[in-house]
Amino acid sequence: MKSCVSLYSYWKPVRLGQMDQYEVIDTIKKLGIDAVELLMLDDAVPAGETMQSYAKKLYEYARSAGLEVPILSMDSKIYCADPERELGYLCSMVDVASECSIPLMRFDIAYRFLGDEAIKNYKTVIKAVTPYIRRLADYAKEKGVKVISEKHGRIIQDSYRVEELITTVDHENYGYLCDIGNFGGVDEDCATAVSRLLPYICFVHAKDSLERDGMAYDPGRGFSRTRGGKFRRATIFGHGVVPVYQILRSLKASGYEGYISLEYEGMEDTIEAMEIGAENLKRMLLDIEK
């Protein structure tokens, strides 16, 4: 397995104007990481650039720095008010991935219900998005890119819901990006959840978090509530309660040989947090390979 870092990990210093994405790529290179995950956010595109032109420039810069670019990740939800328009946008980004020889492109499914559903159930979402995902997968296959989705928003975040989505779409060019820590948001044991989805995993986000019992006193800023009422917040990889080493060993035992991409969104100082997280990830990967 190889190490990777998502550009999203540095969103705080980027938003504060302390770094730009090119400086982030330089910083990732200094961490001794193998690859960078390009995450494209609408509000992070510089004036005078399009999402497509900016993605190409970031790709070229990363490759010139000696980093692999295994995935192009989009902040795009296929379950939306205008799925045809969203599909067109995603297809345009597949073109970018294809032109840059990036083998994977990630998109999201749903963050919340639209508000006009007769029944607000995850099955409603799966039914709505399945034909669009199949069309996207068909298009991407022609371009030599595999499309994968991640779980966000709690509607399709539990492992059994993710599995139902994947098996319903049932397309050879559609797979799953597994964030090993996101299951905590729906109170699911992360190691058990990952083990259920091992056959479908094409890419991995390495994330860690702290948890407090829901009956405890509210710890304050930085913590959010899980669906079941626990307190939870993101933290440095290796510092939290997610059984990260156990999960990495499980991935290796399953035959997974892809990238493990650090994704940090905690309260700690980003630069130090990423240095520590990268050290922990690289050490774990080395131990697993012994």
C-alpha positions as CSV (number, residue, x, y, z in Angstrom):
1,M,0.0,0.0,0.0
2,K,1.2,3.5,-0.7
3,S,0.8,6.8,1.2
4,C,-1.1,9.8,-0.1
5,V,-2.4,13.1,1.2
6,S,-5.6,14.9,0.2
7,L,-5.3,18.7,-0.6
8,Y,-8.3,19.0,1.7
9,S,-6.1,18.4,4.7
10,Y,-4.7,21.9,4.3
11,W,-8.0,23.7,3.8
12,K,-7.7,25.9,6.9
13,P,-4.3,27.6,6.0
14,V,-5.5,27.8,2.4
15,R,-8.7,29.6,3.4
16,L,-6.8,31.9,5.7
17,G,-4.5,32.9,2.9
18,Q,-1.4,31.4,4.6
19,M,-0.8,28.9,1.7
20,D,-1.9,28.3,-1.8
21,Q,-2.4,24.9,-3.3
22,Y,1.0,24.8,-5.0
23,E,2.6,25.4,-1.6
24,V,0.5,22.7,-0.2
25,I,1.8,20.3,-2.8
26,D,5.4,21.3,-1.9
27,T,4.6,20.7,1.8
28,I,3.2,17.2,1.0
29,K,6.3,16.3,-0.9
30,K,8.5,17.3,2.1
31,L,6.5,14.8,4.3
32,G,7.9,11.9,2.3
33,I,4.5,10.9,0.9
34,D,4.1,9.0,-2.3
35,A,1.1,10.8,-3.8
36,V,-1.4,13.7,-3.6
37,E,-5.1,13.6,-4.0
38,L,-6.5,16.5,-5.9
39,L,-9.7,17.8,-4.3
40,M,-11.4,20.5,-6.3
41,L,-13.6,22.9,-4.4
42,D,-15.6,25.6,-6.2
43,D,-14.5,28.4,-3.8
44,A,-10.8,27.5,-4.1
45,V,-10.5,28.2,-7.8
46,P,-8.4,31.3,-8.5
47,A,-9.8,34.2,-10.5
48,G,-9.3,33.7,-14.2
49,E,-9.3,29.9,-13.9
50,T,-11.9,27.3,-14.5
51,M,-12.2,24.1,-12.4
52,Q,-10.9,22.2,-15.4
53,S,-7.9,24.4,-16.1
54,Y,-6.9,24.7,-12.5
55,A,-7.1,20.9,-12.0
56,K,-4.7,20.4,-14.9
57,K,-2.2,22.9,-13.5
58,L,-2.3,21.3,-10.1
59,Y,-1.8,17.9,-11.7
60,E,1.2,19.1,-13.7
61,Y,2.7,20.8,-10.7
62,A,2.3,17.7,-8.5
63,R,3.9,15.5,-11.1
64,S,6.8,17.9,-11.6
65,A,7.3,17.6,-7.8
66,G,7.7,13.9,-8.1
67,L,4.3,13.0,-6.6
68,E,1.8,10.5,-8.1
69,V,-1.8,11.7,-8.6
70,P,-4.0,8.7,-8.4
71,I,-7.3,10.4,-7.9
72,L,-9.3,13.6,-8.8
73,S,-11.9,14.3,-6.1
74,M,-14.9,16.5,-6.8
75,D,-17.1,18.3,-4.2
76,S,-20.2,17.3,-6.2
77,K,-23.4,15.6,-5.2
78,I,-25.3,13.5,-7.7
79,Y,-28.5,13.6,-5.6
80,C,-29.5,17.2,-6.3
81,A,-32.2,19.4,-7.8
82,D,-30.7,19.2,-11.3
83,P,-29.0,15.8,-11.7
84,E,-28.7,16.2,-15.5
85,R,-26.6,19.3,-15.0
86,E,-24.5,17.7,-12.3
87,L,-23.9,14.7,-14.6
88,G,-22.7,17.0,-17.3
89,Y,-20.3,18.7,-14.9
90,L,-19.0,15.4,-13.7
91,C,-18.5,14.1,-17.2
92,S,-16.4,17.3,-18.0
93,M,-14.2,16.5,-15.0
94,V,-13.9,12.9,-16.2
95,D,-12.4,14.4,-19.3
96,V,-9.9,16.3,-17.2
97,A,-8.9,13.1,-15.3
98,S,-8.6,11.3,-18.7
99,E,-6.4,14.0,-20.2
100,C,-4.1,13.8,-17.1
101,S,-4.1,10.0,-17.0
102,I,-5.6,10.1,-13.5
103,P,-7.2,6.6,-13.0
104,L,-9.9,7.5,-10.4
105,M,-12.5,10.2,-10.0
106,R,-14.5,10.6,-6.8
107,F,-17.9,12.3,-6.3
108,D,-20.4,12.3,-3.5
109,I,-24.0,11.0,-3.3
110,A,-26.1,13.1,-0.9
111,Y,-25.7,15.4,2.1
112,R,-29.4,15.8,2.8
113,F,-32.9,15.1,1.4
114,L,-34.1,17.6,-1.2
115,G,-37.4,18.3,0.7
116,D,-39.9,17.0,-1.8
117,E,-39.6,13.3,-1.2
118,A,-42.8,11.5,-0.4
119,I,-40.7,9.1,1.9
120,K,-37.5,10.3,3.3
121,N,-35.5,7.1,3.3
122,Y,-32.1,6.2,2.0
123,K,-33.7,3.8,-0.5
124,T,-35.4,6.8,-2.1
125,V,-31.9,8.3,-2.7
126,I,-30.5,5.1,-4.1
127,K,-33.4,4.7,-6.5
128,A,-32.9,8.3,-7.7
129,V,-29.2,8.3,-8.2
130,T,-28.7,4.8,-9.7
131,P,-29.4,5.7,-13.4
132,Y,-27.2,8.7,-13.3
133,I,-24.3,6.8,-11.7
134,R,-24.6,4.2,-14.4
135,R,-24.5,6.8,-17.1
136,L,-21.5,8.5,-15.5
137,A,-19.7,5.1,-15.1
138,D,-20.4,4.3,-18.8
139,Y,-19.0,7.6,-19.9
140,A,-15.9,7.3,-17.7
141,K,-15.2,3.8,-18.9
142,E,-14.9,5.1,-22.4
143,K,-12.3,7.6,-21.1
144,G,-10.3,5.1,-19.1
145,V,-11.3,6.5,-15.7
146,K,-13.1,4.7,-12.9
147,V,-15.6,6.6,-10.9
148,I,-16.0,6.1,-7.2
149,S,-18.2,7.6,-4.5
150,E,-17.6,8.4,-0.8
151,K,-20.1,8.4,2.0
152,H,-21.1,11.8,3.6
153,G,-24.2,13.3,5.0
154,R,-25.5,10.3,7.0
155,I,-28.2,9.3,4.5
156,I,-25.9,6.7,2.8
157,Q,-23.1,6.5,5.4
158,D,-23.8,3.2,7.2
159,S,-21.9,0.3,5.7
160,Y,-25.1,-1.7,4.8
161,R,-26.5,1.3,3.0
162,V,-23.2,1.8,1.1
163,E,-23.2,-1.8,0.1
164,E,-26.8,-1.6,-1.1
165,L,-26.0,1.4,-3.3
166,I,-23.0,-0.3,-4.9
167,T,-24.8,-3.6,-5.5
168,T,-27.8,-1.7,-6.9
169,V,-25.8,0.3,-9.4
170,D,-23.9,-2.9,-10.2
171,H,-21.4,-1.4,-12.7
172,E,-17.9,-2.7,-13.3
173,N,-16.6,0.9,-13.6
174,Y,-18.1,2.1,-10.4
175,G,-16.5,1.6,-7.0
176,Y,-16.1,2.8,-3.5
177,L,-13.9,5.3,-1.7
178,C,-13.7,4.2,1.9
179,D,-13.1,6.8,4.6
180,I,-12.2,4.6,7.6
181,G,-13.4,7.2,10.2
182,N,-16.6,8.4,8.7
183,F,-18.6,5.5,10.1
184,G,-18.3,7.0,13.5
185,G,-20.7,9.8,12.5
186,V,-23.5,7.2,12.4
187,D,-22.3,5.3,15.5
188,E,-21.0,2.3,13.6
189,D,-17.9,0.4,14.6
190,C,-15.3,1.5,12.0
191,A,-13.4,-1.8,11.8
192,T,-16.5,-3.9,11.3
193,A,-17.9,-1.4,8.8
194,V,-14.7,-1.5,6.7
195,S,-14.6,-5.3,6.8
196,R,-18.0,-5.4,5.3
197,L,-17.1,-3.2,2.4
198,L,-13.6,-4.7,1.6
199,P,-14.7,-6.2,-1.8
200,Y,-15.7,-2.8,-3.2
201,I,-12.9,-0.5,-2.0
202,C,-10.9,1.3,-4.7
203,F,-9.3,4.1,-2.6
204,V,-9.0,4.8,1.1
205,H,-9.1,7.9,3.3
206,A,-7.2,7.7,6.6
207,K,-9.0,9.7,9.2
208,D,-9.1,9.6,13.0
209,S,-11.4,11.1,15.6
210,L,-12.1,11.6,19.4
211,E,-15.3,10.5,21.0
212,R,-17.2,11.3,24.2
213,D,-20.3,9.6,25.6
214,G,-23.5,11.3,24.7
215,M,-24.4,11.4,28.4
216,A,-21.3,13.3,29.2
217,Y,-21.2,17.1,29.6
218,D,-20.9,18.9,26.2
219,P,-17.2,19.3,25.6
220,G,-17.8,22.5,23.6
221,R,-16.5,23.9,20.4
222,G,-15.0,21.5,17.8
223,F,-17.3,18.6,18.8
224,S,-20.4,17.6,16.8
225,R,-23.1,15.1,17.6
226,T,-23.3,11.7,15.9
227,R,-26.6,10.5,14.6
228,G,-27.1,8.6,17.9
229,G,-26.1,11.5,20.1
230,K,-22.4,10.9,21.0
231,F,-19.9,13.8,20.9
232,R,-17.2,13.5,18.2
233,R,-14.5,15.6,16.6
234,A,-11.7,14.9,14.1
235,T,-8.1,14.7,15.3
236,I,-4.6,13.8,14.3
237,F,-4.3,10.4,12.6
238,G,-3.2,7.9,15.2
239,H,-4.4,10.1,18.2
240,G,-8.0,9.1,18.2
241,V,-10.3,6.2,18.9
242,V,-10.6,4.8,15.4
243,P,-8.7,1.5,15.2
244,V,-6.6,2.7,12.3
245,Y,-3.8,0.2,12.5
246,Q,-6.3,-2.7,12.8
247,I,-8.2,-1.4,9.7
248,L,-5.0,-1.0,7.7
249,R,-4.0,-4.6,8.5
250,S,-7.5,-5.7,7.4
251,L,-7.1,-3.8,4.1
252,K,-3.7,-5.4,3.5
253,A,-5.0,-8.9,4.3
254,S,-7.9,-8.4,1.9
255,G,-5.4,-7.9,-1.0
256,Y,-5.8,-4.1,-1.2
257,E,-2.6,-2.6,-2.6
258,G,-3.8,0.9,-3.4
259,Y,-3.3,4.3,-1.8
260,I,-4.0,5.3,1.8
261,S,-4.8,9.1,1.7
262,L,-4.5,11.2,4.9
263,E,-7.5,13.5,5.2
264,Y,-7.3,15.8,8.2
265,E,-10.0,18.2,9.4
266,G,-9.2,18.6,13.1
267,M,-8.7,21.6,15.4
268,E,-5.0,21.2,16.0
269,D,-2.4,23.2,14.0
270,T,-2.6,21.9,10.5
271,I,1.1,21.8,9.7
272,E,2.1,20.0,12.9
273,A,-1.0,17.7,12.8
274,M,-0.1,16.6,9.2
275,E,3.6,16.0,10.1
276,I,2.5,13.8,13.0
277,G,-0.2,12.0,11.0
278,A,2.2,11.4,8.1
279,E,4.8,10.0,10.4
280,N,2.2,7.6,12.0
281,L,0.8,6.5,8.6
282,K,4.2,5.8,7.1
283,R,5.3,3.9,10.2
284,M,2.1,1.8,10.2
285,L,2.5,1.0,6.5
286,L,6.1,-0.1,7.0
287,D,5.1,-2.3,9.9
288,I,2.3,-4.0,7.9
289,E,4.7,-4.7,5.0
290,K,7.2,-6.6,7.3
